[in-house]
Amino acid sequence: MGRTDLDRRFGQRLKDLRRVHGFRQRDVALELRIGIYTLQSYEQGRTEPDLELLTDMCRLYQVSADYLLGLSDRCDPPKE
């Protein structure tokens, strides 16, 4: 099965958020306790994180899962 628009959107948003926050891939991988190649795979839309890791990504970048998954274009921080 090929990559979908949602796969590409998720990966691009993940990469854009990392850059906006001034993080290097290595920094994010260490913070999320994953390998750098795993992070690259997410950013390229080849694989997807599990729910626990998705939650950690949302917290790190202070965005909602809806935004990160491409279900919303609002980049507001999640409500606690």
Jmol script that loads the backbone (N, CA, C; Angstrom):
load data "model"
ATOM      1  N   MET A   1       0.849  -1.194   0.000  1.00  0.00           N
ATOM      2  CA  MET A   1       0.000   0.000   0.000  1.00  0.00           C
ATOM      3  C   MET A   1       0.885   1.244   0.000  1.00  0.00           C
ATOM      4  N   GLY A   2       0.576   2.202  -0.823  1.00  0.00           N
ATOM      5  CA  GLY A   2       1.373   3.417  -0.940  1.00  0.00           C
ATOM      6  C   GLY A   2       1.064   4.429   0.141  1.00  0.00           C
ATOM      7  N   ARG A   3       1.891   5.452   0.166  1.00  0.00           N
ATOM      8  CA  ARG A   3       1.685   6.518   1.132  1.00  0.00           C
ATOM      9  C   ARG A   3       0.438   7.309   0.787  1.00  0.00           C
ATOM     10  N   THR A   4      -0.299   7.685   1.800  1.00  0.00           N
ATOM     11  CA  THR A   4      -1.491   8.492   1.601  1.00  0.00           C
ATOM     12  C   THR A   4      -1.176   9.950   1.877  1.00  0.00           C
ATOM     13  N   ASP A   5      -2.108  10.818   1.522  1.00  0.00           N
ATOM     14  CA  ASP A   5      -1.933  12.238   1.817  1.00  0.00           C
ATOM     15  C   ASP A   5      -1.802  12.465   3.320  1.00  0.00           C
ATOM     16  N   LEU A   6      -2.556  11.690   4.122  1.00  0.00           N
ATOM     17  CA  LEU A   6      -2.462  11.845   5.572  1.00  0.00           C
ATOM     18  C   LEU A   6      -1.086  11.444   6.080  1.00  0.00           C
ATOM     19  N   ASP A   7      -0.511  10.383   5.520  1.00  0.00           N
ATOM     20  CA  ASP A   7       0.844   9.970   5.910  1.00  0.00           C
ATOM     21  C   ASP A   7       1.835  11.095   5.635  1.00  0.00           C
ATOM     22  N   ARG A   8       1.736  11.672   4.448  1.00  0.00           N
ATOM     23  CA  ARG A   8       2.646  12.753   4.072  1.00  0.00           C
ATOM     24  C   ARG A   8       2.411  13.984   4.934  1.00  0.00           C
ATOM     25  N   ARG A   9       1.152  14.299   5.205  1.00  0.00           N
ATOM     26  CA  ARG A   9       0.822  15.479   6.010  1.00  0.00           C
ATOM     27  C   ARG A   9       1.370  15.312   7.428  1.00  0.00           C
ATOM     28  N   PHE A  10       1.176  14.123   8.017  1.00  0.00           N
ATOM     29  CA  PHE A  10       1.692  13.872   9.361  1.00  0.00           C
ATOM     30  C   PHE A  10       3.210  14.055   9.381  1.00  0.00           C
ATOM     31  N   GLY A  11       3.896  13.444   8.461  1.00  0.00           N
ATOM     32  CA  GLY A  11       5.351  13.536   8.408  1.00  0.00           C
ATOM     33  C   GLY A  11       5.828  14.960   8.216  1.00  0.00           C
ATOM     34  N   GLN A  12       5.179  15.684   7.319  1.00  0.00           N
ATOM     35  CA  GLN A  12       5.580  17.073   7.059  1.00  0.00           C
ATOM     36  C   GLN A  12       5.324  17.952   8.275  1.00  0.00           C
ATOM     37  N   ARG A  13       4.197  17.750   8.934  1.00  0.00           N
ATOM     38  CA  ARG A  13       3.911  18.555  10.126  1.00  0.00           C
ATOM     39  C   ARG A  13       4.898  18.237  11.234  1.00  0.00           C
ATOM     40  N   LEU A  14       5.242  16.985  11.369  1.00  0.00           N
ATOM     41  CA  LEU A  14       6.210  16.591  12.383  1.00  0.00           C
ATOM     42  C   LEU A  14       7.558  17.271  12.117  1.00  0.00           C
ATOM     43  N   LYS A  15       7.992  17.254  10.875  1.00  0.00           N
ATOM     44  CA  LYS A  15       9.251  17.887  10.496  1.00  0.00           C
ATOM     45  C   LYS A  15       9.177  19.410  10.680  1.00  0.00           C
ATOM     46  N   ASP A  16       8.071  20.022  10.250  1.00  0.00           N
ATOM     47  CA  ASP A  16       7.919  21.470  10.389  1.00  0.00           C
ATOM     48  C   ASP A  16       7.940  21.894  11.854  1.00  0.00           C
ATOM     49  N   LEU A  17       7.244  21.155  12.702  1.00  0.00           N
ATOM     50  CA  LEU A  17       7.218  21.495  14.125  1.00  0.00           C
ATOM     51  C   LEU A  17       8.599  21.369  14.749  1.00  0.00           C
ATOM     52  N   ARG A  18       9.327  20.345  14.357  1.00  0.00           N
ATOM     53  CA  ARG A  18      10.689  20.183  14.882  1.00  0.00           C
ATOM     54  C   ARG A  18      11.536  21.396  14.517  1.00  0.00           C
ATOM     55  N   ARG A  19      11.438  21.830  13.280  1.00  0.00           N
ATOM     56  CA  ARG A  19      12.227  22.970  12.822  1.00  0.00           C
ATOM     57  C   ARG A  19      11.795  24.276  13.484  1.00  0.00           C
ATOM     58  N   VAL A  20      10.486  24.481  13.620  1.00  0.00           N
ATOM     59  CA  VAL A  20       9.968  25.692  14.260  1.00  0.00           C
ATOM     60  C   VAL A  20      10.479  25.802  15.694  1.00  0.00           C
ATOM     61  N   HIS A  21      10.556  24.666  16.370  1.00  0.00           N
ATOM     62  CA  HIS A  21      11.032  24.655  17.757  1.00  0.00           C
ATOM     63  C   HIS A  21      12.557  24.674  17.850  1.00  0.00           C
ATOM     64  N   GLY A  22      13.234  24.611  16.714  1.00  0.00           N
ATOM     65  CA  GLY A  22      14.680  24.680  16.701  1.00  0.00           C
ATOM     66  C   GLY A  22      15.370  23.405  17.167  1.00  0.00           C
ATOM     67  N   PHE A  23      14.668  22.280  17.067  1.00  0.00           N
ATOM     68  CA  PHE A  23      15.245  21.005  17.490  1.00  0.00           C
ATOM     69  C   PHE A  23      15.937  20.312  16.324  1.00  0.00           C
ATOM     70  N   ARG A  24      16.996  19.588  16.634  1.00  0.00           N
ATOM     71  CA  ARG A  24      17.612  18.691  15.661  1.00  0.00           C
ATOM     72  C   ARG A  24      16.939  17.324  15.800  1.00  0.00           C
ATOM     73  N   GLN A  25      17.035  16.516  14.765  1.00  0.00           N
ATOM     74  CA  GLN A  25      16.444  15.183  14.849  1.00  0.00           C
ATOM     75  C   GLN A  25      16.992  14.418  16.047  1.00  0.00           C
ATOM     76  N   ARG A  26      18.272  14.555  16.270  1.00  0.00           N
ATOM     77  CA  ARG A  26      18.907  13.855  17.390  1.00  0.00           C
ATOM     78  C   ARG A  26      18.281  14.262  18.728  1.00  0.00           C
ATOM     79  N   ASP A  27      18.012  15.562  18.897  1.00  0.00           N
ATOM     80  CA  ASP A  27      17.408  16.060  20.134  1.00  0.00           C
ATOM     81  C   ASP A  27      16.031  15.450  20.361  1.00  0.00           C
ATOM     82  N   VAL A  28      15.230  15.437  19.301  1.00  0.00           N
ATOM     83  CA  VAL A  28      13.866  14.908  19.401  1.00  0.00           C
ATOM     84  C   VAL A  28      13.894  13.407  19.676  1.00  0.00           C
ATOM     85  N   ALA A  29      14.762  12.699  18.979  1.00  0.00           N
ATOM     86  CA  ALA A  29      14.863  11.256  19.180  1.00  0.00           C
ATOM     87  C   ALA A  29      15.225  10.942  20.635  1.00  0.00           C
ATOM     88  N   LEU A  30      16.161  11.679  21.190  1.00  0.00           N
ATOM     89  CA  LEU A  30      16.543  11.468  22.588  1.00  0.00           C
ATOM     90  C   LEU A  30      15.399  11.794  23.532  1.00  0.00           C
ATOM     91  N   GLU A  31      14.723  12.898  23.281  1.00  0.00           N
ATOM     92  CA  GLU A  31      13.604  13.318  24.134  1.00  0.00           C
ATOM     93  C   GLU A  31      12.474  12.289  24.116  1.00  0.00           C
ATOM     94  N   LEU A  32      12.195  11.740  22.935  1.00  0.00           N
ATOM     95  CA  LEU A  32      11.100  10.779  22.790  1.00  0.00           C
ATOM     96  C   LEU A  32      11.530   9.336  23.060  1.00  0.00           C
ATOM     97  N   ARG A  33      12.831   9.148  23.297  1.00  0.00           N
ATOM     98  CA  ARG A  33      13.382   7.818  23.577  1.00  0.00           C
ATOM     99  C   ARG A  33      13.163   6.854  22.413  1.00  0.00           C
ATOM    100  N   ILE A  34      13.469   7.350  21.209  1.00  0.00           N
ATOM    101  CA  ILE A  34      13.386   6.530  20.000  1.00  0.00           C
ATOM    102  C   ILE A  34      14.676   6.709  19.211  1.00  0.00           C
ATOM    103  N   GLY A  35      14.897   5.842  18.259  1.00  0.00           N
ATOM    104  CA  GLY A  35      16.068   5.970  17.407  1.00  0.00           C
ATOM    105  C   GLY A  35      15.889   7.069  16.373  1.00  0.00           C
ATOM    106  N   ILE A  36      16.992   7.635  15.933  1.00  0.00           N
ATOM    107  CA  ILE A  36      16.932   8.708  14.939  1.00  0.00           C
ATOM    108  C   ILE A  36      16.341   8.200  13.628  1.00  0.00           C
ATOM    109  N   TYR A  37      16.626   6.956  13.261  1.00  0.00           N
ATOM    110  CA  TYR A  37      16.069   6.412  12.020  1.00  0.00           C
ATOM    111  C   TYR A  37      14.558   6.213  12.136  1.00  0.00           C
ATOM    112  N   THR A  38      14.096   5.923  13.337  1.00  0.00           N
ATOM    113  CA  THR A  38      12.652   5.809  13.567  1.00  0.00           C
ATOM    114  C   THR A  38      11.997   7.167  13.372  1.00  0.00           C
ATOM    115  N   LEU A  39      12.604   8.206  13.934  1.00  0.00           N
ATOM    116  CA  LEU A  39      12.075   9.565  13.762  1.00  0.00           C
ATOM    117  C   LEU A  39      12.068   9.950  12.290  1.00  0.00           C
ATOM    118  N   GLN A  40      13.146   9.652  11.584  1.00  0.00           N
ATOM    119  CA  GLN A  40      13.203   9.966  10.159  1.00  0.00           C
ATOM    120  C   GLN A  40      12.097   9.247   9.397  1.00  0.00           C
ATOM    121  N   SER A  41      11.816   8.026   9.776  1.00  0.00           N
ATOM    122  CA  SER A  41      10.760   7.262   9.129  1.00  0.00           C
ATOM    123  C   SER A  41       9.400   7.914   9.357  1.00  0.00           C
ATOM    124  N   TYR A  42       9.180   8.434  10.558  1.00  0.00           N
ATOM    125  CA  TYR A  42       7.930   9.156  10.836  1.00  0.00           C
ATOM    126  C   TYR A  42       7.858  10.432   9.999  1.00  0.00           C
ATOM    127  N   GLU A  43       8.948  11.180   9.966  1.00  0.00           N
ATOM    128  CA  GLU A  43       8.964  12.444   9.226  1.00  0.00           C
ATOM    129  C   GLU A  43       8.804  12.242   7.722  1.00  0.00           C
ATOM    130  N   GLN A  44       9.190  11.096   7.227  1.00  0.00           N
ATOM    131  CA  GLN A  44       9.040  10.795   5.804  1.00  0.00           C
ATOM    132  C   GLN A  44       7.707  10.118   5.497  1.00  0.00           C
ATOM    133  N   GLY A  45       6.897   9.887   6.531  1.00  0.00           N
ATOM    134  CA  GLY A  45       5.576   9.301   6.331  1.00  0.00           C
ATOM    135  C   GLY A  45       5.601   7.818   6.004  1.00  0.00           C
ATOM    136  N   ARG A  46       6.720   7.155   6.284  1.00  0.00           N
ATOM    137  CA  ARG A  46       6.819   5.723   5.989  1.00  0.00           C
ATOM    138  C   ARG A  46       6.192   4.861   7.070  1.00  0.00           C
ATOM    139  N   THR A  47       6.275   5.317   8.322  1.00  0.00           N
ATOM    140  CA  THR A  47       5.677   4.597   9.443  1.00  0.00           C
ATOM    141  C   THR A  47       4.965   5.586  10.345  1.00  0.00           C
ATOM    142  N   GLU A  48       4.188   5.046  11.274  1.00  0.00           N
ATOM    143  CA  GLU A  48       3.409   5.876  12.190  1.00  0.00           C
ATOM    144  C   GLU A  48       3.692   5.456  13.626  1.00  0.00           C
ATOM    145  N   PRO A  49       3.679   6.414  14.547  1.00  0.00           N
ATOM    146  CA  PRO A  49       3.927   6.071  15.951  1.00  0.00           C
ATOM    147  C   PRO A  49       2.702   5.423  16.593  1.00  0.00           C
ATOM    148  N   ASP A  50       2.929   4.742  17.709  1.00  0.00           N
ATOM    149  CA  ASP A  50       1.801   4.227  18.473  1.00  0.00           C
ATOM    150  C   ASP A  50       1.166   5.386  19.247  1.00  0.00           C
ATOM    151  N   LEU A  51       0.062   5.121  19.907  1.00  0.00           N
ATOM    152  CA  LEU A  51      -0.674   6.194  20.584  1.00  0.00           C
ATOM    153  C   LEU A  51       0.126   6.847  21.711  1.00  0.00           C
ATOM    154  N   GLU A  52       0.884   6.061  22.438  1.00  0.00           N
ATOM    155  CA  GLU A  52       1.683   6.621  23.529  1.00  0.00           C
ATOM    156  C   GLU A  52       2.731   7.596  22.991  1.00  0.00           C
ATOM    157  N   LEU A  53       3.398   7.209  21.928  1.00  0.00           N
ATOM    158  CA  LEU A  53       4.408   8.086  21.335  1.00  0.00           C
ATOM    159  C   LEU A  53       3.758   9.308  20.683  1.00  0.00           C
ATOM    160  N   LEU A  54       2.617   9.127  20.053  1.00  0.00           N
ATOM    161  CA  LEU A  54       1.892  10.265  19.471  1.00  0.00           C
ATOM    162  C   LEU A  54       1.556  11.281  20.562  1.00  0.00           C
ATOM    163  N   THR A  55       1.125  10.796  21.705  1.00  0.00           N
ATOM    164  CA  THR A  55       0.823  11.676  22.833  1.00  0.00           C
ATOM    165  C   THR A  55       2.072  12.430  23.278  1.00  0.00           C
ATOM    166  N   ASP A  56       3.198  11.732  23.355  1.00  0.00           N
ATOM    167  CA  ASP A  56       4.458  12.386  23.739  1.00  0.00           C
ATOM    168  C   ASP A  56       4.857  13.449  22.721  1.00  0.00           C
ATOM    169  N   MET A  57       4.641  13.179  21.443  1.00  0.00           N
ATOM    170  CA  MET A  57       4.946  14.159  20.397  1.00  0.00           C
ATOM    171  C   MET A  57       4.081  15.403  20.549  1.00  0.00           C
ATOM    172  N   CYS A  58       2.810  15.199  20.823  1.00  0.00           N
ATOM    173  CA  CYS A  58       1.904  16.339  21.006  1.00  0.00           C
ATOM    174  C   CYS A  58       2.336  17.191  22.186  1.00  0.00           C
ATOM    175  N   ARG A  59       2.748  16.549  23.258  1.00  0.00           N
ATOM    176  CA  ARG A  59       3.219  17.291  24.438  1.00  0.00           C
ATOM    177  C   ARG A  59       4.510  18.044  24.130  1.00  0.00           C
ATOM    178  N   LEU A  60       5.427  17.384  23.442  1.00  0.00           N
ATOM    179  CA  LEU A  60       6.707  18.016  23.109  1.00  0.00           C
ATOM    180  C   LEU A  60       6.501  19.270  22.270  1.00  0.00           C
ATOM    181  N   TYR A  61       5.647  19.167  21.270  1.00  0.00           N
ATOM    182  CA  TYR A  61       5.438  20.285  20.351  1.00  0.00           C
ATOM    183  C   TYR A  61       4.274  21.189  20.743  1.00  0.00           C
ATOM    184  N   GLN A  62       3.564  20.819  21.795  1.00  0.00           N
ATOM    185  CA  GLN A  62       2.436  21.605  22.317  1.00  0.00           C
ATOM    186  C   GLN A  62       1.373  21.840  21.256  1.00  0.00           C
ATOM    187  N   VAL A  63       0.974  20.756  20.612  1.00  0.00           N
ATOM    188  CA  VAL A  63      -0.108  20.797  19.621  1.00  0.00           C
ATOM    189  C   VAL A  63      -1.074  19.655  19.905  1.00  0.00           C
ATOM    190  N   SER A  64      -2.256  19.749  19.326  1.00  0.00           N
ATOM    191  CA  SER A  64      -3.233  18.681  19.485  1.00  0.00           C
ATOM    192  C   SER A  64      -2.917  17.535  18.530  1.00  0.00           C
ATOM    193  N   ALA A  65      -3.399  16.369  18.868  1.00  0.00           N
ATOM    194  CA  ALA A  65      -3.250  15.215  17.980  1.00  0.00           C
ATOM    195  C   ALA A  65      -3.989  15.471  16.671  1.00  0.00           C
ATOM    196  N   ASP A  66      -5.126  16.161  16.734  1.00  0.00           N
ATOM    197  CA  ASP A  66      -5.864  16.477  15.503  1.00  0.00           C
ATOM    198  C   ASP A  66      -4.996  17.262  14.530  1.00  0.00           C
ATOM    199  N   TYR A  67      -4.239  18.213  15.048  1.00  0.00           N
ATOM    200  CA  TYR A  67      -3.356  18.991  14.166  1.00  0.00           C
ATOM    201  C   TYR A  67      -2.256  18.105  13.598  1.00  0.00           C
ATOM    202  N   LEU A  68      -1.597  17.385  14.470  1.00  0.00           N
ATOM    203  CA  LEU A  68      -0.469  16.570  14.027  1.00  0.00           C
ATOM    204  C   LEU A  68      -0.899  15.509  13.019  1.00  0.00           C
ATOM    205  N   LEU A  69      -2.089  14.967  13.196  1.00  0.00           N
ATOM    206  CA  LEU A  69      -2.595  13.937  12.287  1.00  0.00           C
ATOM    207  C   LEU A  69      -3.209  14.500  11.008  1.00  0.00           C
ATOM    208  N   GLY A  70      -3.311  15.819  10.930  1.00  0.00           N
ATOM    209  CA  GLY A  70      -3.859  16.427   9.723  1.00  0.00           C
ATOM    210  C   GLY A  70      -5.372  16.504   9.707  1.00  0.00           C
ATOM    211  N   LEU A  71      -6.004  16.318  10.862  1.00  0.00           N
ATOM    212  CA  LEU A  71      -7.459  16.382  10.947  1.00  0.00           C
ATOM    213  C   LEU A  71      -7.953  17.804  11.188  1.00  0.00           C
ATOM    214  N   SER A  72      -7.042  18.683  11.567  1.00  0.00           N
ATOM    215  CA  SER A  72      -7.357  20.085  11.808  1.00  0.00           C
ATOM    216  C   SER A  72      -6.170  20.921  11.350  1.00  0.00           C
ATOM    217  N   ASP A  73      -6.447  22.125  10.898  1.00  0.00           N
ATOM    218  CA  ASP A  73      -5.372  23.033  10.513  1.00  0.00           C
ATOM    219  C   ASP A  73      -5.057  24.029  11.624  1.00  0.00           C
ATOM    220  N   ARG A  74      -5.755  23.910  12.760  1.00  0.00           N
ATOM    221  CA  ARG A  74      -5.507  24.792  13.903  1.00  0.00           C
ATOM    222  C   ARG A  74      -4.351  24.243  14.717  1.00  0.00           C
ATOM    223  N   CYS A  75      -3.342  25.054  14.883  1.00  0.00           N
ATOM    224  CA  CYS A  75      -2.123  24.636  15.590  1.00  0.00           C
ATOM    225  C   CYS A  75      -2.137  25.129  17.034  1.00  0.00           C
ATOM    226  N   ASP A  76      -3.298  25.067  17.665  1.00  0.00           N
ATOM    227  CA  ASP A  76      -3.426  25.512  19.054  1.00  0.00           C
ATOM    228  C   ASP A  76      -2.876  24.439  19.990  1.00  0.00           C
ATOM    229  N   PRO A  77      -2.326  24.879  21.123  1.00  0.00           N
ATOM    230  CA  PRO A  77      -1.890  23.887  22.110  1.00  0.00           C
ATOM    231  C   PRO A  77      -3.105  23.115  22.644  1.00  0.00           C
ATOM    232  N   PRO A  78      -2.901  21.859  23.028  1.00  0.00           N
ATOM    233  CA  PRO A  78      -4.023  21.085  23.570  1.00  0.00           C
ATOM    234  C   PRO A  78      -4.475  21.648  24.903  1.00  0.00           C
ATOM    235  N   LYS A  79      -5.742  21.479  25.215  1.00  0.00           N
ATOM    236  CA  LYS A  79      -6.288  21.935  26.489  1.00  0.00           C
ATOM    237  C   LYS A  79      -6.061  20.850  27.514  1.00  0.00           C
ATOM    238  N   GLU A  80      -5.565  21.260  28.672  1.00  0.00           N
ATOM    239  CA  GLU A  80      -5.268  20.304  29.757  1.00  0.00           C
ATOM    240  C   GLU A  80      -6.458  20.152  30.645  1.00  0.00           C
TER     241      GLU A  80
END
end "model"
wireframe off; spacefill off
backbone 0.3
color backbone group
